[in-house]
Amino acid sequence: MTWNPQLWRTARRLEAAYQRLRGSPPTLDAPWYAWQKLTETCRLAAHADRRGWRYAGRRQREQLTGNLDYLLGELRTLRGTLERRGRDKLPPAGELYAELVAAEDEFGGVAVQDFELYVTTDPIRLEGIYLGPFEIRLNFARLDEPEPYRVVALEPHPAHASLGTTHPHVHDERICLGEGKAAVTAALVEGRLGDLFQLINRVLHTYGEGSAYVELDRWHGTPCRECDVSVDEDELYTCRGCDEPLCGECVQTCDCGSAACHDCATHCTACGQTTCGRCLATCPDCEEEFCASCLEGGLCHACQEAEEERAAEQEADREELAESDPAVHAPGVGQVVVLARPRHHRNRRLRNLGRR
């Protein structure tokens, strides 16, 4: 084995970084992120079941399985940290140098930039989707943190629906290791850096359906808000109310072409047709909203019929009054109806004047 002075200097820096951890208690962080992700998936699965969205419900239950595995991995890591507390053996420079040499042989090189040690993977292709090569970077100035490593895409081909997701298991340079998290943490604590890089590289070359940030079958499309089916850009609709994406089967459209999801859609009170707010009008009598075809003279059909009934009743009342009241004379041709003034009103006025 050829001696590599640069790797030796890096090993000495790593040894000093591990020495700084002596006497300092390990970081014990409860896996809140994994728990929140699990509870959110449970909520979405229950919502899909209530709406009867079978496809979306099945996808959410698959995601739930992956989230459970992720939470279990985080819990195993926390338990392993507790068990190793107080009995960790800090790796010497010689062992760290051997690990760096092994990583160099495996990945074709090991580089250092400031406090980051990194290797580069081969270009990765999963189920026909090209994702490109990645850098696995370990920050040895942050060895006391739960995840002092990150994964950087050198030729980013992110998911269409999430530009921060460059790999099904990498989001914002943070890798979801699932059940492999405990093994990676153990390798890091024990100074087995070659194993650490290989374990992360193995996750990058593996696709676990149900545990991904974005599933591969939705990589080049956008999931519909209602049914969760991936939709190509040219077949996508956008809800006018919440700007959420919709597929052609779930969208509800107005005659004017405006699109809406189930929650944002408005409907004509009479016919139930989906109608946008611009195409709805309010009936002034009942104050309900109707489409243009259900209004007549500004009134809805029900209020229009009620208005006609009132007009007919008033006409009937006038005819009945004309027949029963002798003071009302039927007009002749060219004449109008003149109601006779009661005589006792005039006599009462004359008597009042006489008193004055």
C-alpha positions as CSV (number, residue, x, y, z in Angstrom):
1,M,0.0,0.0,0.0
2,T,1.5,3.3,-1.1
3,W,1.8,5.9,1.7
4,N,-0.5,8.9,1.2
5,P,0.6,11.9,3.2
6,Q,-2.6,13.9,2.5
7,L,-4.8,11.1,3.8
8,W,-2.5,10.8,6.9
9,R,-2.9,14.5,7.6
10,T,-6.7,14.1,7.2
11,A,-6.6,11.2,9.6
12,R,-4.8,13.3,12.2
13,R,-7.4,16.0,11.9
14,L,-10.2,13.4,12.3
15,E,-8.4,12.0,15.4
16,A,-8.4,15.5,16.9
17,A,-12.1,15.9,16.1
18,Y,-12.9,12.7,17.9
19,Q,-10.7,13.6,20.8
20,R,-12.8,16.8,21.3
21,L,-15.8,14.6,21.9
22,R,-14.2,12.9,24.9
23,G,-16.1,13.8,28.1
24,S,-18.9,15.5,26.2
25,P,-22.3,13.7,26.4
26,P,-23.8,12.6,23.2
27,T,-26.6,14.6,21.6
28,L,-29.9,12.9,22.5
29,D,-32.6,14.2,20.1
30,A,-36.1,12.7,20.1
31,P,-37.1,11.8,16.5
32,W,-39.8,14.6,16.3
33,Y,-39.4,14.9,12.6
34,A,-40.1,11.2,12.0
35,W,-43.1,11.3,14.4
36,Q,-44.6,14.4,12.7
37,K,-44.1,12.8,9.3
38,L,-45.9,9.6,10.5
39,T,-48.8,11.5,12.0
40,E,-49.3,13.7,8.9
41,T,-49.4,10.5,6.7
42,C,-52.0,9.0,9.1
43,R,-54.1,12.1,8.7
44,L,-53.9,12.1,4.9
45,A,-54.7,8.4,4.8
46,A,-57.8,8.9,7.0
47,H,-58.9,11.9,4.9
48,A,-58.6,9.7,1.7
49,D,-60.7,7.0,3.3
50,R,-63.4,9.4,4.3
51,R,-63.6,10.8,0.8
52,G,-63.6,7.3,-0.8
53,W,-60.3,7.9,-2.7
54,R,-59.1,4.4,-3.0
55,Y,-56.0,5.1,-5.0
56,A,-54.9,7.9,-2.8
57,G,-55.7,5.8,0.3
58,R,-53.5,2.9,-0.9
59,R,-50.6,5.3,-1.7
60,Q,-50.9,6.9,1.8
61,R,-50.9,3.5,3.5
62,E,-47.8,2.5,1.5
63,Q,-46.2,5.8,2.6
64,L,-47.2,5.0,6.2
65,T,-45.2,1.7,6.1
66,G,-42.1,3.6,5.1
67,N,-42.6,6.3,7.7
68,L,-43.0,3.6,10.4
69,D,-39.7,2.1,9.3
70,Y,-38.1,5.5,9.4
71,L,-39.3,6.2,12.9
72,L,-38.2,2.7,14.1
73,G,-34.7,3.4,12.7
74,E,-34.5,6.7,14.5
75,L,-35.6,5.1,17.7
76,R,-33.0,2.3,17.3
77,T,-30.4,5.0,16.7
78,L,-31.4,6.8,19.9
79,R,-31.3,3.5,21.9
80,G,-27.9,2.6,20.5
81,T,-26.5,6.1,21.5
82,L,-27.7,5.5,25.0
83,E,-26.2,2.1,25.2
84,R,-22.8,3.3,23.9
85,R,-22.7,6.3,26.2
86,G,-19.7,6.2,28.5
87,R,-18.0,3.2,26.8
88,D,-17.1,4.5,23.3
89,K,-13.6,3.9,22.3
90,L,-12.2,6.8,20.3
91,P,-10.5,5.7,17.1
92,P,-6.8,6.4,16.7
93,A,-5.2,8.1,13.7
94,G,-3.9,4.8,12.3
95,E,-7.3,3.2,12.2
96,L,-8.8,6.3,10.6
97,Y,-6.1,6.4,8.0
98,A,-6.9,2.8,7.1
99,E,-10.6,3.7,6.8
100,L,-9.7,6.6,4.4
101,V,-7.6,4.3,2.3
102,A,-10.4,1.8,2.0
103,A,-12.9,4.6,1.0
104,E,-10.4,5.8,-1.6
105,D,-10.2,2.3,-3.1
106,E,-14.0,2.0,-3.1
107,F,-14.9,5.3,-4.6
108,G,-11.8,6.2,-6.5
109,G,-10.8,9.1,-4.3
110,V,-11.3,10.9,-1.0
111,A,-11.3,14.7,-0.9
112,V,-11.3,17.3,1.9
113,Q,-12.7,20.8,1.7
114,D,-12.5,22.9,4.9
115,F,-14.0,20.6,7.5
116,E,-15.8,18.3,5.1
117,L,-14.5,14.9,4.0
118,Y,-16.3,13.6,0.9
119,V,-16.5,10.8,-1.7
120,T,-18.3,10.8,-5.0
121,T,-20.6,8.0,-6.1
122,D,-21.1,6.6,-9.6
123,P,-24.0,8.0,-11.6
124,I,-27.2,6.6,-10.2
125,R,-30.1,5.4,-12.3
126,L,-33.2,4.0,-10.6
127,E,-36.0,2.3,-12.6
128,G,-35.0,4.0,-15.7
129,I,-34.7,7.5,-14.2
130,Y,-31.3,9.1,-14.3
131,L,-30.4,10.9,-11.1
132,G,-26.7,11.5,-11.7
133,P,-23.7,11.2,-9.3
134,F,-23.8,12.4,-5.7
135,E,-21.2,13.5,-3.1
136,I,-21.4,12.0,0.3
137,R,-20.0,14.7,2.6
138,L,-19.0,14.2,6.3
139,N,-18.4,17.4,8.4
140,F,-16.0,16.2,11.1
141,A,-16.4,19.6,12.9
142,R,-20.0,18.5,13.7
143,L,-19.4,14.9,14.9
144,D,-21.4,15.6,18.0
145,E,-24.6,16.2,15.9
146,P,-27.0,13.4,15.0
147,E,-26.4,13.8,11.3
148,P,-23.1,15.4,10.5
149,Y,-23.3,14.2,6.9
150,R,-25.2,15.4,3.8
151,V,-25.7,14.2,0.2
152,V,-25.2,16.6,-2.6
153,A,-26.4,16.0,-6.2
154,L,-23.7,16.9,-8.8
155,E,-26.0,16.8,-11.7
156,P,-29.4,17.5,-10.1
157,H,-32.4,15.9,-11.8
158,P,-35.0,16.7,-9.1
159,A,-38.6,15.6,-8.9
160,H,-41.0,17.8,-10.8
161,A,-43.2,18.3,-7.8
162,S,-40.3,19.0,-5.3
163,L,-37.2,20.7,-6.6
164,G,-35.4,20.0,-3.3
165,T,-35.8,16.3,-3.8
166,T,-32.9,15.1,-5.9
167,H,-33.3,11.4,-5.0
168,P,-36.3,9.5,-3.7
169,H,-34.5,9.3,-0.3
170,V,-32.8,12.7,-0.4
171,H,-34.5,16.0,0.3
172,D,-32.6,19.3,0.8
173,E,-29.3,17.3,1.0
174,R,-30.7,15.3,3.9
175,I,-30.8,11.5,3.4
176,C,-33.5,9.3,4.9
177,L,-31.7,6.1,5.9
178,G,-34.7,4.3,7.3
179,E,-33.6,1.2,9.2
180,G,-30.0,1.8,8.1
181,K,-29.7,4.9,10.3
182,A,-28.6,2.8,13.3
183,A,-25.8,1.1,11.3
184,V,-24.6,4.4,9.9
185,T,-24.5,6.0,13.4
186,A,-22.6,3.1,14.8
187,A,-20.0,3.3,12.0
188,L,-19.6,7.0,12.6
189,V,-19.2,6.7,16.4
190,E,-16.6,3.9,16.0
191,G,-14.7,5.7,13.3
192,R,-15.5,3.2,10.5
193,L,-15.7,5.9,7.9
194,G,-15.3,3.5,5.0
195,D,-18.4,1.6,6.2
196,L,-20.3,4.9,6.7
197,F,-19.7,5.9,3.1
198,Q,-20.6,2.5,1.8
199,L,-23.8,2.2,3.8
200,I,-25.0,5.6,2.5
201,N,-24.0,4.7,-1.0
202,R,-26.0,1.5,-0.8
203,V,-29.1,3.5,0.2
204,L,-28.5,5.8,-2.8
205,H,-28.5,2.8,-5.1
206,T,-31.7,1.4,-3.6
207,Y,-35.3,2.5,-4.0
208,G,-37.8,1.7,-1.3
209,E,-41.3,2.3,-2.5
210,G,-43.5,3.7,0.3
211,S,-40.5,5.3,2.1
212,A,-39.5,7.9,-0.5
213,Y,-39.9,11.7,-0.3
214,V,-41.3,11.4,-3.9
215,E,-42.1,8.1,-5.5
216,L,-40.4,7.3,-8.8
217,D,-43.6,6.8,-10.7
218,R,-44.4,10.5,-9.8
219,W,-40.9,11.8,-10.5
220,H,-41.7,13.5,-13.8
221,G,-45.2,14.5,-13.0
222,T,-47.3,16.4,-10.4
223,P,-49.6,14.5,-8.0
224,C,-53.3,15.4,-8.2
225,R,-54.5,17.0,-5.0
226,E,-57.6,14.8,-5.0
227,C,-56.6,11.3,-6.1
228,D,-52.7,11.6,-5.8
229,V,-52.2,10.3,-9.4
230,S,-49.2,11.7,-11.1
231,V,-50.1,14.1,-14.0
232,D,-48.0,15.4,-16.8
233,E,-47.7,19.2,-17.2
234,D,-49.8,19.4,-20.3
235,E,-52.6,17.5,-18.7
236,L,-52.6,19.4,-15.4
237,Y,-55.3,21.8,-14.1
238,T,-54.9,24.3,-11.4
239,C,-57.6,25.1,-8.9
240,R,-58.7,28.8,-9.1
241,G,-59.2,28.8,-5.3
242,C,-56.2,27.1,-3.7
243,D,-53.8,26.8,-6.7
244,E,-53.5,23.0,-6.1
245,P,-52.9,20.7,-9.1
246,L,-55.7,18.5,-10.4
247,C,-56.0,15.8,-12.9
248,G,-58.6,15.7,-15.7
249,E,-60.9,13.3,-13.8
250,C,-61.0,15.2,-10.5
251,V,-61.2,18.8,-11.8
252,Q,-64.6,20.5,-11.8
253,T,-65.0,23.2,-14.5
254,C,-67.3,26.1,-15.1
255,D,-68.6,26.9,-18.6
256,C,-66.1,29.7,-18.8
257,G,-63.2,27.2,-18.3
258,S,-62.4,28.0,-14.7
259,A,-61.2,25.0,-12.8
260,A,-61.8,24.1,-9.1
261,C,-61.1,21.3,-6.7
262,H,-63.9,19.6,-4.6
263,D,-63.4,21.9,-1.7
264,C,-63.2,25.2,-3.6
265,A,-66.0,24.4,-6.2
266,T,-69.1,26.5,-6.1
267,H,-72.4,25.3,-7.5
268,C,-75.7,26.7,-8.8
269,T,-78.4,26.4,-6.1
270,A,-81.0,25.2,-8.6
271,C,-79.3,22.9,-11.0
272,G,-76.1,22.1,-9.0
273,Q,-73.8,22.8,-12.0
274,T,-70.2,23.8,-11.1
275,T,-70.0,27.5,-11.7
276,C,-67.2,30.0,-10.8
277,G,-67.9,33.1,-8.7
278,R,-67.7,35.3,-11.8
279,C,-70.5,33.4,-13.5
280,L,-72.8,33.2,-10.5
281,A,-75.5,35.9,-9.8
282,T,-77.5,36.5,-6.6
283,C,-81.3,36.5,-6.7
284,P,-82.4,39.7,-4.9
285,D,-85.5,38.0,-3.4
286,C,-84.0,34.8,-1.9
287,E,-80.4,35.9,-1.9
288,E,-79.2,32.6,-3.3
289,E,-76.6,32.2,-6.0
290,F,-77.6,30.9,-9.5
291,C,-76.1,30.3,-12.9
292,A,-77.2,32.5,-15.8
293,S,-79.6,29.8,-17.2
294,C,-81.4,29.5,-13.9
295,L,-82.2,33.2,-13.7
296,E,-85.0,35.0,-15.6
297,G,-85.4,38.8,-15.3
298,G,-82.8,38.8,-12.5
299,L,-84.9,36.3,-10.5
300,C,-84.5,32.6,-10.0
301,H,-87.3,30.4,-11.3
302,A,-88.8,29.8,-7.8
303,C,-88.9,33.6,-7.0
304,Q,-90.2,34.3,-10.5
305,E,-93.1,31.9,-10.0
306,A,-93.8,33.4,-6.6
307,E,-93.8,36.9,-8.2
308,E,-96.3,35.7,-10.8
309,E,-98.5,34.2,-8.2
310,R,-98.5,37.4,-6.2
311,A,-99.4,39.4,-9.3
312,A,-102.2,37.0,-10.1
313,E,-103.6,37.2,-6.5
314,Q,-103.5,41.0,-6.7
315,E,-105.4,41.0,-10.0
316,A,-107.9,38.6,-8.5
317,D,-108.3,40.9,-5.5
318,R,-109.0,43.9,-7.7
319,E,-111.6,42.0,-9.7
320,E,-113.3,40.8,-6.5
321,L,-113.3,44.4,-5.2
322,A,-114.8,45.7,-8.4
323,E,-117.7,43.2,-8.2
324,S,-118.5,43.7,-4.5
325,D,-118.0,47.5,-3.9
326,P,-120.8,49.6,-5.5
327,A,-118.5,52.6,-5.5
328,V,-116.3,50.9,-8.0
329,H,-117.7,51.3,-11.6
330,A,-116.6,49.2,-14.4
331,P,-114.9,51.5,-17.0
332,G,-116.2,51.8,-20.5
333,V,-114.1,52.2,-23.5
334,G,-111.6,55.0,-23.1
335,Q,-112.6,55.4,-19.4
336,V,-110.7,54.8,-16.2
337,V,-112.0,53.5,-12.9
338,V,-112.8,56.4,-10.4
339,L,-113.5,55.5,-6.9
340,A,-116.3,57.6,-5.3
341,R,-115.3,59.5,-2.2
342,P,-117.5,58.6,0.8
343,R,-120.0,61.4,1.5
344,H,-119.7,61.3,5.3
345,H,-116.1,62.4,5.1
346,R,-117.2,65.7,3.4
347,N,-120.1,66.2,5.9
348,R,-117.8,65.8,8.8
349,R,-115.4,68.4,7.3
350,L,-118.3,70.9,7.0
351,R,-119.4,70.4,10.6
352,N,-115.9,71.0,11.7
353,L,-115.8,74.3,9.8
354,G,-119.1,75.3,11.4
355,R,-117.8,74.9,14.9
356,R,-114.9,77.3,14.2
